[in-house]
Every structure is written in C-alpha cells, then in structure tokens.
C-alpha cells in the first residue's frame, strides 16, 4: 500500500464520489479509479459498493477506514516531526481541555513561555470527551476524569471547589463553609456532566443532606454571573469573577472538596519529550499559582 493511494481512498470517502475526489486531489478520474482498484486488489477485498450514484463503503471498507485514517495520521505526524527537527522549529502541541481549565490554568501557563518553547493550540472539550480528542489529533488531553490505562500521563493538580458569594452576603467575612451549611442555601450548580457537580453531590450524600438547586448551568462563568445578580451561591472550581468572594467547602470530615486534573497522551507519540515537558510544567505552574496544597501525588 502507498500512502498516496490511502489518501485518495480517504478523499473518496469524504466526497462520496470518484469524480469529486479527482477534483480535490487533482488527478484524472480514470487514473484515480485504477489506483482505487489497485488498492482493492492489494487488500483482496472490495471497499466500495458501486451500484448507486455515490460511492458507499462496503462492510469491509467500513472496517478498513479507521486503519487507513490511523496510518495516514501517523505518517503526517512523522513528517511533521522530521520537518520541524530538520528546520530547527519548535514542535506544535495541540491540547484538549475543558473551557474553564483553558481559561484559568492553561492560558496563564502559556503566557509564561518563551519563543523557544513549543507552539501550542487548544481545543475546548467537555471533561467527559477530552480523552476522545486524542484519537482526533490532539497531542495531550487535560480532564478531571482519570485517563484510561492505555494512555501515558500524570496527575496535574488538585484544585478546590469554591462556594462563591457576593460581598454583601453574611458569609463574606469567612474563608470556608461546611457542606451542611452550604446545603441549606439556594445553590447555583453545574450540570451532572461536570466533575465539580459530581463531587458536590457525593459530599452532600455523605453528609446525609440534600440541597435546593436554584439553577443548573453548563458554563461556570454563567453560574458566577447568576450569583453576582443575587440568585444564589455558585459552586464551581474556576477562579473568582464579578468581585465574588470564595469560600472553601469542607466535607463531613472537615477536608476541602477538591477536583483532580489529569494529563494524558499516547505513550508512543513522536513528540513525547515536548508533551511530558508541557504536562510537568503545567503541574509546577499550578503549584506556583495556587499554592503547594494543590500538588497532586496520586
């Protein structure tokens, strides 16, 4: 198999037509058809059902598709690595992480880097989907959920959950609140898809309590905005906004509620050193930014 022909195959899949694919790759249609038949001959199986107007993958083609994508992606990664090394350029790293982590942790960390450090792009993903982004081209993923065993990685930090109140709230002169006290107040919380919410629910259950939800939000910034407008107490893990006052939340045993951040990546990644350097640097930055109590020793 030639990579060039695999790219042609993927283009036909994407366009649904040999004619349109030929225009995209700038190859004559008869030549493209011959090369596709040659690929099928090499594989010993028919990849497309040619009975209709569009090229539809056969069952064998559907099985072969992820293999072809993986081979081409690895070849592209290798070419990028070799090209960067040959030109002396910094490696480019793509990081997938939840929006709050990007805003409060990753972006401030990247602001401390210099021109000799790798170029970094970020893509926002929910905590539940961050690791899935590794299969879609991300180099490293950050999430509050532990990574699967097949990934390499390290714990980044343990960040506290905060109960945010306005400056005129009765708790504004305090620095912490118990889960029992908090559960008795009207709360603005995130949806169950967020790790912060799951940690809160578990702590309330352990305290044999229940709480009144004023509003469920999918965005921590909105939760804080609703608190600033006087609708209740926001429970989130992001940094304070709108001049709100943060309080640590203590569980039934007097320990602060915390959310863990994990970094994960493919152990066979071509830019392994750059990724490990990024993850370790992010962990150190969290300690410098929030204090030694956030260091995660899992």
Secondary structure by P-SEA (a helix, b strand, c coil): ccaaaaaaaaaaaaaccaaaaaaaacccaaaaaaaaaaaaaaacccccccccccccccaaaaaaaaaaaaaaaaaaaaaaaaaaaaacccbbbbbbbcaaaaaccaaaaaaaccccccbbbbbbbccccccccccccccbbbccccccccbbbbbccbbbbbbcccccccccccccccaaaaaaccccccccccaaaaaaaaaaaaacbbbbbccccccaaaaaaaaaaccbbbbcccccccbbbbbbbbccccccbbbbbbbbccccccaaaaaaaaaaaaaaaaaaaccccccccc
